[in-house]
Amino acid sequence: MKSWLARFGLLAVIGLFVLVQIYMTLESEVTRPTLPVKDGILDARGWDFAQDGMMRLDGTWTFYPNVLASPDSLPTDKAISIRVPGNWHKSVPEQQLFGIGTYEAVILLAPSAPPVIGIKVTNIRMSHRLYVNGRLLHENGRPSESQETEKPKNTPYTVYVPVENNRLHLVIQTANFHYYQGGIAQPIVIGEPEQVSRYALINFGIGLVGFMMTVSFGLYSLAVYLMRSRDRLYLYAGLFFLIISLTVACADEKVLMVLLDWLPFTVAYKLQDLSLSGALILLLVFFRAVDPAFASKKVFRLMMAPILLYLTAVAILPYRTYIPVKMLFSPYQLIICGYSIVSWLLLLIKDQSRENRVKRALMFGTALFLTGSLLFQYLYLDQIIASKRLSFVSFFSFISTINLYLAFCSRNALRRSEQLTVQLLQANETKNEFLQRTSHELRTPLHGIQNLAEHVLRKETGMREDARRHLGVVVDTAERLSYIVNNLIDATQLRNMSLQVRLASVDLSAVAEHVLRIISMHVGLKPIALVNRVPSGTFVEADEIRLQQIVYNVLSNAVKYSNEGTVPVSAKSQNGRVTLLIADEGIGMTESEQEGVFEDRYRADAAGQPPMEGMGLSLFVSRELARRMGGELYIAGSEPGRGTEMALELKEARRTSEAKIHVAPDEREGGLPAAAWPELAASADAGERERRSVLLVDDDPMNLEVLRLILQDDYDLEVAYGGEEALVWLNNRRFDLMITDYLMPGMSGLELTKRVRANHSSVSLPVIIATAVSREADVELAYQVGATDYIAKPFSAGEIRKRVQLLLQLSGTMETALRNERAFLAAQIKPHFLYNALNNIIAACYDEPERAAEWLRLLSRHLRRMFRHESTIHTIPLEQEVELIRDYVELEKLRFGDRLRFEIEIDPSLLTDNPQVRTLLVQPLVENAICHGIFNKRGTGTVALRIGREENYLRIDVEDDGIGIDPDAVRRIIAGETVKGVGLPNVRRQVAAVAGAEFRLQSEEGRGTRCTILLPARLQKEVKQWPTLQ
């Protein structure tokens, strides 16, 4: 709509501009100074039409009053001079207003003048004959000496006449018995045929374009009125433009009369008067609709009364009868325009509002241009001014100003519409947020009710049978409520196009049996029998949770609208499709009701029955869910008073080992599929039965109590009532798993998971997010911030126990795998070190037995420390790791002698805190620097070990000035590709296994190598409870 408005407005402005430019060009050509007619003779022998252009036959013509004289019988004794163009009654007192008269003029042309001259006649009132050189060239109407025999007609035309003896003799017989002005009203123009033709054609074209443009403005305004907010301004403007277009078509070139030559004179002129007065009425109505302060009701009625009286007179009286009143109506139009100018000017001065000032300024301009158009037109017709240029420009400025105001209104309307759109979008977002939060609030108590009731049913073995049955009803009712909440949420997601399904092979019979058990609670005391006739082994391709929801909704409606009878659920298979049929013997539906039953918020109420409860969402949601699963839900048949049969059609699926028979109905899409539990659990260490620790995080005490009751028999539990408290627990104790709520005040579950992942890997601390929000985008966001799994509320006790068990088994399996990998890497490093050390000792035994004994003592101490560390844990205090390195360097110094220099620099605060580091993490770097960097270097080499703090990291640098490593080997080590040697690749792997740690390798051939390890500072807190050596 906005684009359409802009394009139309642009075209209108361009069209008006071009039209005005063309008209101004023509006017300048016609109004250039020409030779005047004097006493009926125009001496144009010095005029060159080719260079000087056309001529206007203005001046004093010879006039024969009260007679229709032919060219050969002119009464020269009655000849007088008359000004042309002009009103003959004002110019010649002897001439009657209603009467006849004859004009004569002689034009003397140069011998070089064109042989044929074109003559353009525009307005001679009200009928006439044109004679040139004694020949009758044109007759407009039928001039006669009496009103009864005269036939009025006044339309522009062009004639072409051959020049004889270098002169043109013009005689014009004129009669006027109808209009209040008579004679030649507008200039007669002569010139070369091409000039006159072009002038006449363009003038007619301008009139036609002006007519079409005002019609277009009118139709456009009416279209805006009909298509948009029914703003009356557009209605009034549209009608005004359509009516004023008739005035344009009947004025000047009289386009309407030229095109409809058969149109009677009185009809054409009455149409002109009716359109002009009607347009004035609509303009005043438009002005008052823009601002009622334009005129009070009393003043408005006083202004309208004369116009309505004149309009009535024009409509019912003959043209000749009301024409004298027209002489009074023209000045009255100027009075109305003057009042409009003054009124809008005063309102403009008084108002300080920017928007109102713009509006009133445009209306002031409209009134001003309208007044100018009318005033200049009257002055031109009375020949007070020689050109109608000012009238033309004022009129189109008047039209343009109205359209500018309408464009201003459209812009404001669009701006308001955009603001409303933004507000509606915000309201929709608020609604969705409200539904999301409401669902969270509803699911939380549902979760508590259902799981607490299930826990009591499972644990309390001595409960009375009636109490156990009542608790079962509580569990089923909570499940029913969860379906209602799901319908509400799904309806919102369907409208937002954000709902997704996950297809799998599902046992249709098991789903039907499960839902029928829940629906049986709906029946109450109604004599209704629910029957499952779905053949066992019927599998369909569907999202099981959504399928349960659809079957529940349809069965719920069947029970709701039935008072008795049987509700059978059956299925049939054909052509790879399975159709589930659910029939009832209820109130049925008419054809008109069937058309709307799947609409949003539809609910049918039976005649004679109280209105049914419900939101009318169930069938709407169910059909959309079926379509998302590649199926269809439709009415197979219905008859009022006999019942309805609903059909759900889905794609048939084969039963596979992964086909789900039944999962908890509260499980939503996402998380780890139940089908994967047995396989994954079997792959874990089945023998691991140690009691694991779990941190529960939620702001709702009921949720924490439910989780505690479910998990307390199998795990050590700690609870935190928010994210900040959970972080405190994690900083002071090691946990094997964390379960956190999605939405919590202060720090949400997402933020908590993100901060946990900065310090704990998914292996060391799996995180389950429990949420009442099951939108795909929210679930994806949970995984992005580091959640290991998620589960939707309300969940069953069996489901949460299975997920916790599975994740802990997976975590334990991964930890075992990492320990085995570290042992393997250490096994690779030790033989390499021992081989080098023993070789050195053997070589020294022959020549330096005392030094060999010292080496053996150092080697023994070194190996004793290493083996003792490995027998306990795979991390040791930093101080002990440094001692291992010192022993190793001493052994290597005995071998290298003065060629090896070793520098060590440690932040003193680290020796106080004594953080834990992984065994064989730093020593292999020192060994690599000595054996590969310094060994092959000529002369003395230096190895430097620096340990310090860098922001929240423990930084370890091992640097040598040896031979360096080639760039390709550096690249492959960083990328984890296979290279010669085990030291650096093994260290890189160990660092990669630590969450948040980083390994850097920089080397330049011939200059040396630097290895950097960055370990998160929290690592020492994470392992604070682990055993260490004394």
C-alpha angles and dihedrals in degrees: 000000000000091000091049092051092050094049094047092047092049092050091047093052092047091047093050092047093051092046093052092047093051092047093048090051092052092046091051089052094049098039097050111120113282135176112277126232109247121197091338097311128102114191103205098157089117094048119105108200092194093058104022098041129215126346131228113220093222123147138062115336129188110260132195107198124215094005138095099216124184120224093257097047106043112158097232092181090066095046117129134166121259131183115245126236099030148094108290093211092059095041097046116035090194090061116090119229091235108039146072138289143163128233124204132187134164120208117199113206133196119252087247092058116120114273091236125045126199119219122200116199117187113168129008114156123259115328132346150162122229119213121185120186089347096307126112106238103170141004120201107195116323117293113210140167093247135048091234095059099035118099110202122216131152117181128143119252143166128227133184122215133183116241116243122196090347092291143097120210111199123193120175121189109203134188129182123179098146116043127066090235126049139188134041102343101177133031122278111227128205132184145118113330093247092051094048093044092051092046093049094045095049092046090052090045091052090051092048093047091048089052093047093045094053089046089051091050089050095049091045093052091048090049090052089049093051097042100042138038097321091248106183091217090071090047093053092043092049093050091045093054093047092050096043088052088068089054090051090048092052098044133080104345090021093221093181094053093046094050093041098041091165092060110115117246096238092050093050095048094042088052089053093051093044093050093048095050092040090051090052091052092050091046091055090047088049091050092052092045089054091053125355088206087072089085135352117242091257095050091043092054091047090053094046097047098073091044092051091048091051091046090052092049092051091049099050107023128075115261095248091050099056098033094093088059089056089069087062096041094060094061089043089059089056090049091054090048091049091052090050092052093050094043095051092043092054092047090048092053094047099047121082098181111110095218093047092046091055090047094049093042090057091048090049089053090048093054091044095051092045090053091048092049094052095040095049091046092055091045090051093049089051088048092238087129122032099219136051090209094109092049092050094048092045092051095051090043087054091051091045093051092052090050091047089055091049089048088050089052091047091051091050091045091050091047090051089045091052090048090049090047090053090047091048091049090049090047089049090050089048089050092050091047089049091051091047093050092041091052089050091051092046095046093050096065090038088054091050096045095047098044096041090051091047090049092053091047091051099043105034104076097167096058119130115256095242091051090049089050092050091050088051088055089052091053092048092046091052088051090051090051089051089057090053092050090048091053090053093048094044092051089056092047091048091054089049092046090234102116117112134184133207114217125215139148107283131187103239094194092054091049092050092049092050094049093044089057090055094043091053086075088063095058096070111163094343112120092237124139119208112206129186110209097160108128113243113250093039106141128185134184105249148117100270096213091048091045090054088049093052094047090046093051094048094045091046090056091046091055093040094056096040128080098185145348134067130316106199123188113205138160138207131190126216135157094352093309129106120210118201111204123201115183132183138181096226136121096304126206139263121233092258091052091049090058092058102034093097095048121115113274093003117156126172119212120200119236112257092016129100116259114279122243122244143080097261092239102112102086093037090054093041095054092048091048090050091051091049087057092051094259140099137234116207144150109268092189142335137180126183110256093007104071142251135269117207122197128205113193120196138163114272116243134196120243110252135177088260095051110122117231096187139335130182108293091227094062111109128200116290135043125078113329115245090230089066095056100084095046095045093043091051090053091056125083101283092188095060106106103152115136109258129206123239128189115213116202123188138127092221115081091204092058091049091049091050092051091045092053091048097048106027096093094058108030144039104250134200123180131213123190095211146358097276092053090048091055090052090054092048092051092054104036141030117242129189096212141004129209114195135177118245099225117042131150116256102006115027124215090255093054091045091051091048092053092045091053090057088069107020129052122224088252096053095043120016114199126209117195114208110204144169087204112087102171114137093235092053092048091049090050090052091055091046093057091051109273112157094204141346135213129197125231132272093043130169124249092241092053096052092045091051094049094048092047093048096048093047091050091049091048092050091049091051092048090051090050091051092049091050090050092051090049089051092050092048090050088056093050099046099059089048091054095041092050092055094043096048092047090056093048093048091050091051096047094078099049106020111026093166092055089046089055090051090050091050090052092051092045092049092051091046094050092044091056093046095049092044091053093050092050090063115029141339094242129065136182115277092241092059092047088054090051090053089052093049091052091049093049090049089055090050092047090058086057100040099034115188092350090080125066119181124197124188128187122179130177104247091222089062091059087054096047091037096198122204122254132180117269118256090015101115104020094066089056091054090045091050091049091052101039099038104023105038101023094069095040122100114234130001122346132194129215117192127195116195124179121182147126127282114183105295094348139087105229123206119184125186112186133175135178094220133123095297131217126280115253095245091056090049090052093049093048092051091046092050094243123149114278137162114277131032105230105082097033091051092050091048090053093049092050091048089057091061116085110241095006124129136200120203128187124191123174140161122192111250092008105069143251136274123199118191129191121191114195122184110255091229089065091088089055093047092057098034092111094049118106117263135189122266 
